[in-house]
Each structure stands twice: as structure tokens, then as C-alpha cells.
Amino acid sequence: MKASVIEMFLVLLVTGIHSNKEMTKKMKRPKFTVPQINCDVKAGKIINPEFVVKCPAGCQDPKYHVYGTDVYASYSSVCAAAVHSGVLGNSGGKILVQKVAGQSGYKGSYANGVQSLALPRWRESFVVSEGKPQKGVTYPSALTYSSAKSPAAKAGETTKAYQKPPSVPGTTAQPVTLMQVPGTSPVEGTHTTLPKPAPSADFTTSSPRPQPVGHRSQEPDLGSTTTYPSSKNSPCADRGDTDLWKPGLVLLDAGFVPKEELSTQSLDPMFQGDPNCKVDLSFVIDGSSSIGKRRFRIQKQFLADIAQALDIGPAGPLMGVVQYGDNPATQFNLKTHTNSQDLKTAIEKITQRGGLSNVGRAISFVTKNFFSKANGNRGGAPNVAVVMVDGWPTDKVEEASRLARESGINIFFITIEGAVENEKQYVMEPNFANKAVCRTNGFYSLTVQSWFSLHKTVQPLVKRVCDTERLACSKTCFNSADIGFVIDGSSSVGTGNFRTVLQFVANLSKEFEISETDTRIGAVQYTYEQRLEFGFDTYSTKPDVLNAIKTVGYWSGGTSTGAAINFALEQLFKKSKPNKRKLMILITDGRSYDNIQIPAMAAHHKGVITYAIGIVWAAQDELEVIATHPAKDHAFFVDEFDNLYKLVPTVIQNICTEFNSRPRN
């Protein structure tokens, strides 16, 4: 009986299992629904450690910020990061997101139409890949957010509010606030130090290597009596380089615990830089053998302090470094590091090149290579090169510096421990600093008696490079003038030739950088009467100016050139800006019916530089009276209208030669 009961139980058990399997086969698996999110959703707002989402189109827009390359800070837009990584096109689609640990630094880069920004550190990261679910992994159909109100809800997604997990025994739940860790204090001060050089490397005396004639011998390092500025009183002194951030920044290792993602308002301005100091800056540092290891480290410390003081960022100053010895090389360009902390880290890694102090070669290198669009030059920001020299150069700097100035580069010179009296015989080019700098008025030159007092130069230098109104060499012959064209529209010109004259005017105008703050163009047409075609403040872009020239209508009439000059002085140049050079380019095909001497003298006395262009029947004697002295550089003649185009290079060259020959004091 007992055996029969057991047997019956087993039969029922097997039958039940079989029935359960059959029912399971018949049941359909629930279909996985991919949640949708908007472009502005940040990874840090989503609690799930791994998930698949669908992104909409248009996430390439710059307003969706991305921080990092390949591995992204969780403060980034999920979808914009996917576009940056190349996983997602701008048309949208599905992606797989996996959370990973926070990084000590995130590198910015430009890829797939998205500019990602650099970030010193963040508490959480993520990576993105194609939206193919992995086998054996269950992905959520509804994402869990760190707050009940999620931007994703706008996209029609079912969301879950984040439920606070049960408290772990022995811990206390923390409110969603920014809390300072007890026992720490916010980072203070603005002076940071690179790690101290090891005594064995920097304080021992080594035999100097032979140097060429005219080059200061390499001096042994100076012993242990002089020390680097120390921050041991700082609460963070034992951590090496201190990250000095503006008040309000949340940093894990600066004594603050972030409990909620920062808002865009609190983060973005911090990384944009100081808008009151928007300059593109190249430091040209001395890596020659004569400087020695100790001084080279002081030089790097100086650069780090400058980087901290400048508040580097895309909307403020950008900084790159060129090191020279025998030959120059770019250590990093303007777009490599876009915040002060990344910049200081890169400076610390610079190693000394050795060799001679070929400063002139370095300045030529900067002029030809550094300030290019590919290297991050922004065009609208002044170009500044700060040249640092230990002692004196071993080559000539004058010609290289002249070309740099004519290219719009503001050269500053810092001479440290310059030649003393008994060393001056070795200096190849006496007074080299004044031959190099943008202006010889003392603003661009700094002389430092000792490397150990170089740190005192930080604030004065920062103040000067940020004073964009005084960066005189940013003004070149192409971006610093008010140019008024005075065009003969008399009957002898004719309709066809008048169009040729307008093309000549357009060809000249094309050569200049035209904007409200750069070169401005105006035009007057004259016969017996005069007509203002457009003034200096009418058009502020090159396309608008060229279009306005093209649409000037031919007037026809007599030729009163003297009256036209007076009219241009009153209607054009009286409204010229005080800091602009005033250039008048008068074009005529015949002798004037009125007196031109008195109007021409009035133009010269008012500081208007006048170029006279004569065609066919123009009188050479009148051209020379109208033109600024010397006439050979300002008066030109062609025998046919069709030859006007040949004058364009000559006129431009003469305008620039005159501009660059001005005194530099």
C-alpha cells in the first residue's frame, strides 16, 4: 500500500512538471520595449548601471554638452556623447550605455560634428556602444531616475522615481545637498607648486658641458639653500599639485561630497574661462642647456602659476607652449587643453630639450606654425607670444620679430639673469629685447634679476597680456583702417569702364579684414556733384561691403575732384574712429574742373593718407598734389581701365609697408 502511494505521488509529480513545461512553451515572452530619452538627458540622472535607450534626431547640437573622449563624465548628454563617439548618427537611434568608474581626468576633442570639453575629474563615467542587447542581460523597459520629474517623460517614456534604498546598518542616509566633509576646508590661495625636485637630481654639482662661444656656460644647480614656494600649510599640501577651483565647485578630493548633479549654470561658466581676457597665448620657453635643471623647473612652475591665474577656457584665454633649444617644437597648441588644471598637468610633463638658445628661430617657428586655425587660433582673439630667455639668445631676433609683428603677433620678452658687464661681449645682438617686442615703451619687456624672483612677475604679466586695448600689434595693415573710396563717375568714364572701376574697388576691399571693429569701408561718387554711396558704419561684413560696391549706380556728369575731396572729409572721415588709420583712395580718369590743392592740403593736415589712382586722361601733376608724400608711393597711373587690376598688389603692399614702418615707441 505504501509503495502504491509513493508510485502515485511520483506519477502526479512528473505529470505536473510536464504540464508546466507545456504551459511555459505556450506563454509568449514579454516584448522588450526600448525606452526613449531626449537629447538633453545626462547619464548621471539615470540610476540604472546598464541600459539600452533610443535617442531622437538632432543631438549633434552644441547646446547638448559632452565631457570626455571615449569615456564620458556622467554630466554629459547621453545622446550627444553617442554622436561624438561615432556610435550614433545625427538622425538618432538605439544605443547601449554602461556606467563605469569616475576618472581623474577627461580629455576634450572634436569628433563627428560634436566638440567635447575637458574635465579634471568626475565621480562617475559611462561608455556607449551600438544598441544591441547582450545575451543573458536583462535591460529595463523603464529607466530609474534620480528625481521623479525626468526630462525623458517629455519623450513619452514611462519613468520610475528613484526610491531611496534601505539604510545600511551603521550608516546614516544623507540628504541631497552639497556637504563639506568634516575636518577639511575649501582650497585657498592661487599659487600652486609643482612637486619639489629630488635633491639627488637637482642639488648636486655636475661638470658643465662645453658650450659654443657666445653662449653662457651651463651653471651647476645652486644647492639646497633656495627652496620652491611651499604650500605645506595648505590642507591639501600633501597631495602634490593642488586643484584650485572657483568657489562653489564640487570636488571629491577638495573636501566636498556632491549629492546631486550640478546644474548647467554652475558648471559651464567655470570651464568657459575669463571673457575679459580673451587672448590666444603662446609661451616660448627656454629649454637650452645653459638654463640647467633647476631653473627649468622654476620656469615650469612659473607657467603653471600663469595657467592658474589666467582662468583658461574657450570663452577666455587659451594657451599653448613652444620650447626651443637648437630647434623649436610645439609642446601643445591652443586647443589641446581648455582649462587651467589640464594645462598645469601638461606643463608638469614637459621635459627639457637642451642645446643652444636659438630664440630667433623659435619666433619664426611661432609665426609660421603656431597661430593657425588648425592649432586653435580663433581669429577674433589677439595673438600674444611671451618669449622667455635665460641670459641672451645665440642667434638674431630682429628680422624674425619684425615678421611676427607684421603678422599681428604681440611679442613680450622676459629676460632672466641677463648679461652682466663682462658677459656683454658674448651677446650676438645688443639690445635684442627692444628689437623683438611689439613696442619699445616698456610695456612688452620684463627684466628679472634672478630666476628665484620670477614668481613676482606672474601678476604683472597676466595684467598686461589681458589688457587687449593695449595690444598694439594685434592691429595690422589689414584690420586697422577706415578706407574711403572717392570714385570718379563723370561722363568720360562710361558705363562699362565704371563697372571696371567698381571691380578694382572690390578687389582692393577683399584684401582687408572687414568688421565693425576691424577695417571699415565707405564710398563716395562724384561728378560736378557728390553722393555718399555708403558710410563707414553702414556695412560691417565683407560680403555686405562687396555687394554694396557691386550695386553702386553710374552717375555721369563733369569732374570736380577738389569738391569731392572736401565732401569725403566731411561726410566720411569726420565720422572715422580715433584709433583708426584714415585712408582715402581717389580714382579719376581726367583733369579736375576745380582747384584740388587746398582740399588736398586739408586732407593731409587732418591725417588722411591719400592714394591717387589716375587712368587714361588723368593729369599726373594733379595726382602728385592729391597724393600723400612721397608721391612715388601714393600716386599711380594706368593707361587703360582694363589694367587697373595690376595695381592691386602694389597699392596693398604700399599700405602695409607704410603701416609697418611706423615708430614702435
Salt bridges, closest charged atoms under 4 A:
GLU22 OE2 - HIS18 NE2 3.83
GLU124 OE1 - LYS99 NZ 3.61
GLU130 OE1 - LYS132 NZ 3.74
GLU219 OE1 - ARG295 NH2 3.07
ASP243 OD2 - ARG121 NH2 2.62
ASP253 OD2 - ARG121 NH2 3.61
GLU260 OE2 - LYS45 NZ 2.95
GLU261 OE2 - ARG123 NH2 3.89
ASP268 OD2 - HIS65 ND1 2.79
ASP280 OD1 - ARG378 NH2 2.70
ASP305 OD2 - HIS191 ND1 3.02
ASP311 OD2 - LYS246 NZ 3.05
ASP390 OD1 - ARG216 NH1 3.78
GLU399 OE2 - ARG402 NH2 2.51
GLU406 OE2 - ARG402 NH1 2.64
GLU417 OE1 - ARG295 NH2 3.41
GLU421 OE1 - LYS424 NZ 3.48
GLU423 OE1 - ARG216 NH2 3.00
ASP482 OD2 - ARG520 NH2 2.87
GLU533 OE2 - ARG531 NE 2.96
GLU570 OE2 - LYS574 NZ 3.00
ASP621 OD1 - ARG591 NH2 3.31
GLU622 OE2 - ARG591 NH1 3.56
ASP633 OD1 - LYS632 NZ 3.43
GLU658 OE2 - HIS634 NE2 3.08
